[in-house]
Amino acid sequence: MVTPARQTSSAPAAARRVRNPAGVVAFALLALALIGVFAAAQLYVLDGSLGLPLDDSWIHLSFARNLAAGHGLGINPGELVAGSTAPLWTAVVALATLLPGSDLLWMELLGVALYLGGAALVWALGRRLGLDRALAALAVVFTLATGWLAWSALSGMEISLFVFLSLAGMLLHLRERSGYAGRAPLSLAVLGVAALARPEGLLLLACAAADRMLVFRRAEGGALVWRRPGRGTLGRLAAGIGLAALTVVPVALLFVWIGGSPVPTTLAAKTEGGAGPHLPDLHYLEVAFGILLRSQPWLTVLAPAGAVALIRRLGTPRDRGLLPALWLAGLPLAYSCLTPPGGGPLVGNFGRYLFPLLPVVVLLGVLGLEPVERAVRGSIVPADGERPRWSVPRRLAAGAALLLLLAPTAVSFGRTAVLYGRNVSDIARGDVRMARFLAARLPEGAVVATMDIGALSAILPNRIVDLAGIGDPEVYDFVHRAVAGGGSWQDGVLDFIKTRRPDYLVVFPGWLRAVERPGSPYRRILTLKVRGNVTLGRDTLGLYATPWTRAPLHPAAETPSDEPVPAPDASRASP
């Protein structure tokens, strides 16, 4: 155990090493250069304007604007709904909307700040896991060069916030576990806050509590022996869980009051009506591995070696527990149990539900490289014990090895940057263009039913009916009744529409095919085609008049047209 005197004497030196000005500036410049690639892709495809890569990003903005305006948590002002899986991000963005300037710009700046903070925490975690300065720096470079993390920073989504809080909680956990803090485990409170950024934080909280109990010692012969936790350890653990509950329970009770369930309505939307847990789906695990592998090829392969290194350290002075490995294995396993049987894998757009694992993949992968790095260093240490001397051939070999290690990550980063540009373009040419079109023509008081509620609810002052169930979860009652009666889910959606009697529908006809059936009462009055689409649910978006349309659109919109509508600008999206 480290004595207080040693802690005091070593802390300033550690602080000086971490706060090396030249290193901080170098990493900051690298981060800004990398994030600048994504920003340039966005500005290029939108002719200098700002945009968001998902309709879900606009949903967050809609929730935040209503919250900031005092209308409560909802898509429509005054209609509360437990639809946000990230209430903390909603609250943060709500504060940002009160600032002067573009809401979209503030969302992206928040994401970039959290992207930088996450990289700094990777450095601190790497050092805490025992990596030397070179390997910790390598982990930071890999983290910054992870395409999906840069994508997340500019996405307007909660991913970067959750990554930051989860890494901060893990860092505190490692410090407390090694005896740095004898007081209540504040790490669990931080992970409780992280659960307000993504519900997966509850699983990370459980993994941290379990890891706190997995304390071992080495018996004679090197055998691992579990050390039963004492009353002090159990008391601190209970206190930490209590602190976490103080952050999580009030929000859960709010959701119960609003929607009758402690979980957000989005869970039902994403699991096709709220399918319960079941046995792990091996296909899901294969898909999850592929998502991580394509982003970080070498380090995903090396991550198991890093997990093995953590296991081998148990009961030794280098014991750091198993939390990173538990988190990396536990999240895909949990999602595999929630994926609806026969449905698509529950990974989110492009696998975004698994993006928070990428910094852990990097850390474990680099940890797996540690034996190689030590062997190389050991082979070049002079007999007199002076600093290692690198000959020119060795320098060239080391440089080539580093390039080989970084090359797949760099290629993946470039592809993700191109995809990000396509994402913001698809959303701008589809959902946002339709919303801008309606903003200039929709009668006051008209109700619009749609499945992509984000851009429409953020841009239009009109009431929105959500056919996907996030804002109107009762749609699933109609779907279940229709299926139980021998009909299809589309019959249920049509029954729901009839009860809400909207003036207009905005749907993908390839998704709700019933609107195009012969004799359908819905009349298509506008078609928007998003050629080359990879982001929206379909590449054709239709605007339909309904039997309950009380007022027509502007006469110019009465004729079906594929003509382009002006793209969004970088100002506030409110009309």
N, C-alpha and C positions, 0 to 999 in steps of 0.2 A: 504493500500500500504506500502511496506517495505521502510523505509527511507534509504538514502545512508549510514548513520552511522551504521545502523543495518546490511546492506549488508556487510560493511567492517568488522565488528566485527564477523559476523557469518561465513564468507567465509573461514577463516583459519581453524576454527573448523570443518566445513564440509569437507574441503580438508583432514584434519587429519583422519576423519572417513573413507573417501573413500580410502585413501592411507594406510590403515592399512597393514603393511608389512606381518604379519602372515596370514591375510586373503587373500592377493594377492597371496602369495606363495601357500597357500592351494588350491585356485581355479585354479592356473596355473598347479599344480601337478595333480589335478583332470582332467583338460582338456587334458593334455598330456597323462594321463593314458587312458582316453576314446578314444582319437584319435589313441593311440597306438593299440587298439583292431582292428581298421579298417586297420591300416598299417600292422599289423601282418597277417590279413586275406589275404591281397594283396600279401605279400611276400610268404606266404605259398602256395597259389594256383599257383603262377608263379615261384616257386623255387628260391626265392630270387631276382627276377627281379621286375621292376616297370611296371605299366600298367595304363590304364584309363578305366572307367566303361561304357563309351558310345562312339559311333563313333562320336557323336557331339563334344566330348572333343578333338578328333583328328582334327576335322574341325577348332576349335579355334586355335590349334597349327599350322595348315597349313596356315591359314590367318596370324597369327602372324609372322611366318617365312618369308613369302613373304613380309610383311610390313617391317620387320627388314632388309631384304636384299635389300630394295629399289625397289621392284617390285610392290608396291601398294597393295591395299586391294583386294585380290582375291585368288581363289583356284589355278589357273594357273598363273605363273609369267607373268606380263604385261597385264593380262586380268582383268580389274577392274569389280567388281560386288558388289552390295549393299546387300550382303548376311548375314552380321553379325548383329544380334540383340543386340550385346554387343560390340560396337566399342571401348569403354573404356577398357574393359577387353582384347580385342585384342591388344590394344596399350600397356597395362601393360605387357602382356605375351611377346610381341615383344621385350620389353626392357630386359625381363628375358632371352630370347634366346641369347642375346649378352653376357651373363655371361658365364664363364667356367663351364663345367659340363653338367649334363643331363637336357634337357629341361623339361622332365617329373618331375624330382625332384624339379626344381624351381617352376613349376606350383603348385605342392602339398604343398610346403613350403609357397607359397603365400596364398593358401587357408587356411592353418592352422593358419597363422598370422591373417587373417581376421576373422576366427572362434573365436579366442581369443578376438580380438577387439570387435566383435559383443556381446560376453558375457559381456565384460566390459560396453558396452553401455546399455545392459539390466539392469545392476545394476543402472546406472545413471538414466535411464528412470523410473525404479521402484521407486527410491527415489523421482524423480520429480513428479510422480503420487501420492505420499503421502504414499507409503509403508514404514513400519519401516525397520530397518536393517535386522531383521530376515526374513521377507517376501521377501525383495529384494534379500537377499542371496539365499533363496529358489528358486526364479525366475531364478537366475544365474545357480543353480544346474540343474533345469529342462531344461534350454536352452542347457547347455553343454551335457546333457544326451539325447537330442533329436536326435534320430538316423539319420534322414534325414539331419540334419545340419552337423553332422560329416561326413556323406556320401558326402555332398556337398563340404566340405573342401578338400577332397582328389580326387574330381571328375575331376579337370581340367576345371570345368565350372565356369560361372560368378556368380553363386548363392551367394556365400559368400561375394563377392564384393558388390552386390546389397543389401544384408541384412545389411552389415556394413553402407553403405551410406544412406539407407532408415532410419535406426535407428538413425544415426547421424543427419539427417535432421529433424526427429520427435523430437529429444531432443532439438535441437535449436528452433524448432517451439514452444514447450511448454515453453521454457524460454522467448521467445519474446512475446508470447501471455499473459504471466503473468506479463508483464511490465518490465522484466529484461533488455530488450534492446529497446531503443526508436528509434534506427536507422533503416535503411532499413532491412527488414526481410531476413537475409542471409540464413535462413533455406530453402527458396524457391530456392535459387541458388544451395544449396547442393542437393536438390531434383531434380533440373535440371540436375546436374552431374549424379545423380543416374539413370536418364532416359537414360543415355548413357551406363549404365551397363545392364539395362533391360528396354524395352519400357514401361513396367507397371509403371515405375517411373512417367510417365506423369499423370497417374490416381492418384497416391499418391500426386503429385503436385496440382492437381485440388481439391483433398480432403482437403489439407492443406489450400488452398486459401478459400474454402468454410468454413472451421472451423474458419478461421480468422474473418469471417463475422458473425459467430454464437455466438455473445456475448449477454448475458442476465443479468438482474438484478431481484432481488426478490421484488415484490410489497407487499403491506400489505396483510396479509393472506397467504403469501408464494407463490403466483402465479408468474409464470415466465413471464417476459416482455422483449421482444427483444429490445436491444439498437441499434439504427441506427448508423452505423459507421460514425465518423466524417471525416472531410477532411484530417486530419493528418493520420488517420488509412488507408483511401483509398489511400493516396499518398504513404505511405510506402508499401502497398500491391502492387500497380502498379510498384513501384521501384523493389520490389522483383521479380515480374513476369518478368520485363525487364532483371534483372540479369540472371534469369533462361533461358530466350530466347537467351541470349548471348552464352550459352553453347549448347542449343539444335538446334537452327536454322541453324548454320553453317553445322552441320552434316546432317540435313535434306536437305539442299541445295546440299551438296555433293552427297547424295543419289539420288536426282532429276537429277543431272548432269550425274551420272553413269547409273542409271536405269530408269529414267523418273518418279519416285515416291518418296515421302519423307519417305515412310515406307520400311523396308528391304524386299527383295524378299522372305525371310523365311516365312513371313506372308502368302503369297500365298501357299507356300509348306505345311504349317501347317493347313491352312483352306481349303485345297483341291481346290486351285485355287483362293482364295481370296474372299470367300463368305462374303457378306456385313452384317451389324448388323441387328438383328431381335429381336423379343420379347424374354425375358428370358426363358431359357430352365430349367424347374423344375428338370428334371432328372440330368442335370449337377450339380445343387446345391446339390442334394442328393449325387452324386459322390464326390464332393468337401468336403462335410461334412465328408464323410467316410474316405477320405485321412487324414484329420486333426485328426479325432477321433482315427484312428489306431495308429497314432504317439504319440498323447498326450490325452489318453482317459479321464481322470478326468478333465483336464484343458479345453479341448474342451467343455465339458458339463458345466463347471463353467464360461466360457468366457462370455455368455450372462449376467450373474449376474454382472461381471465386467463392462460391457457396461451400465447396469442399474445404477451402482454406479456412473459412469461418468455423466449420465443424472441427477441424483439426486443432484449432486454437483454443477450443473450449477447455476450461480448467487450467489454462496457462496464464502467465502475465499478459499475453497478447489477446486474451479472451475479449471479444467485442459482441458476443451474443449472436443471434441468428436473425434479427429483425429484417435486414435487407432481403435475405433469402426467403423468409416466410412471406414477405409482401410480394415478392416477384412470383412465387409459386401460388400464393393464395388468391390473388385477384383474378387471374384467368380461370382458376378452378371454381371460384364463386360464380363468375359470369357463366361458366359452362353449365352450372346447375340452374340458372335462371333463363337461359335461352329457350324459347318456346319449342317444344317438340315438333319437328317438321318445318319450323320457321327458319329464317335467316339468322346467322350468328349475331349475338347481341354485342356488337363492337362499336356502334356509332358510326358516323360518317368517316370513312377512310380509316377506321380503327381508333378514333379519338378517345374512346373510353380507356384504352390501354396506353395512351401517350404518357400518363404520369409514371409509368414503369420505366421509361427510357433512361432517366438519370440513374436509376438503380442498376439497370442493365450495364450502363457505362462503368459505374463504380465496381460492380462485381467482375465485369470483364477485365478491367485494368488490374484489379486484385489478382485475377487469374494469371496476368502477365508478370506478376512480381517475381516468381522464381526464375523466369527467363532473364529479367532485368538484373537480378542479383548475380546470376551466373555470369552474365556478360561483364558486369562491374568487377566481379572477383577475378576474372581472367586477365584484367588489365591493371590490377593494383601492383605497383612496384614492390620489390622486396623490402625497401627501406621504409615503407609505410607512407610515402608521400602521396600527393593527389594522383589519381589515375591519369596516365598519359595516353592520349588517343593519337595513334598514328594516322596518316592520311588514308590508308586503305580501310582502317577501322572506322574512321569518320564517314567515308563513302558508304561502307556497308551499313552502318547505323542509319545514315540518311535514307538509303534505299529501303531498309526495313520499315522505317517510319512512314515513308511514302506509300509502301505497300499496305501498311496498316490503315492509313487515312484515306487511301484512294476510294474504296467502296463507299465510305461515309460521304466523301465529297461528291461522288456521282449521285448518291441518293439525295443529298442536299440540293443539287442542281435540278433534279427531276421534281422535287417537292416544290421548289420555287416556281417552276413553270406551271405546275398543277395549281399552285395558289393563285397565279394570275388567271388561269382558266376558271377557278372557283368564283372569284369576285366578278369576273366577266359574265358567267352563267347567271348568277343571282341578279346582277344589274340588268341583263337583257331579258330576264324572266320575271321574277316576283316584283322586283323594284320597278321595272318598266310598266308592268300592269298597274301597280299602285299609283305611279305618277299619272298614268293615263286616266285612272278613275278619279284621282284627286281633282282634276280639272273638269270632270264631267258628271260626277255622281251627285244625285240630288241630296239635299240636306235631310237627314233622318233615315236615309235608305240603309237597309241591313244587308251585309254581304256574308255569305257562307263560303268557307274555303278550307283547304287542308294545309296550306302553307300560310300560317297566320302572322308570321314575323313582320315582313315588310309592309303588308296591308295594315296591320294594327299600329305600326309605328308611324306610318305616313298619313293614313286616312283618319279623319275625325269620326267616321261612322262606326256603328256597332258591328263587331265581327263575330260570326258563329263558327266555332272550330269543329270541323268534321274529323280531325285527327284525335280529338279527345283530351288535349292538354288543357285548353280553356273551357271545354264543355265535356267533362268525363262521362256524363250520362249517355252519350252516344253509344257507349259500350253496352248499356242495358238494352238498347234497341237492337244492336248487332247480335247479342246473345239470344234474345227472344226470336229473332228471325232465323238464326241457325238452328235453334231448338225446334222450331216449327217446320223444318225441312227446307227453308230458304237459304239464301246466300248472305254473306256479310254486306254486300251491296244493297240488298233489300232492306237490311236494317238501317243503313245510312240514309236511304231514300225515305224511310218512315220517319227518321229523325228530322230530316229536312222539312217534311210536311208539317211536323208539329211546330217548327220554328218559323216557317213561312218567310224566308228571306226574300229580298227584292232581286238579288243577283247571286249567281254562283260563279266562283273562280276556282276551277279544278283542272287537273290533268285528265283529259278524256281517256287516255290510256290507263288511268288508275280507276276512275269511276265510269266504267264503260256504259253503265245503265243510262247515262244522260244522252247517249247517242243512239239508243234503241229506236226502232221504228215506232212512231206514235208517242215518243217522249214529249212531255209537256214543257221541256226546257229547250229554249231556242238560243243557239249559239250566235252571238253578235260580234265576237272578236276572237281572232286566233293569233297567238304569238308563238313563233317557232324559234327555238334556241338551238341553232345548228352546232353540232359538235359538243353538245351538252354532256358533262360528266358529273354534274353536281345536283341538279334538280331531279325530282322523282321521274319525270318524263321530259321529252324534248318539245312537247307541244302543250301550251297552256291556253285554256279556253275561258272566255267570259260568256255567261249564259243569263238570259232573262228568264224569270220564273213565272208561274201562273199568278203569283202574288205581287208582281211588280207594280208599285203604286205610282211611280213617276218614271218616265223614260229618261235615258241619258241624253246628253247633248246630241242634236241631230247628226253631227259629223261622225258619231260613233255607232250609228244604227246600221251601217253597212259593214259586213265582214271584211276585214282587212289584215294584211300581213305587213303593212307599212310600218317602218320603225317609229317608235315613240321616243322623245328626247330622253337621254340617259340621265341618271341622277348626278347632282353636283356635290361638292364637298361640304355644303352648308348643312344646317340642321334639317332633318328630314321632315319635320312637321310642315304641312302645307300652310 
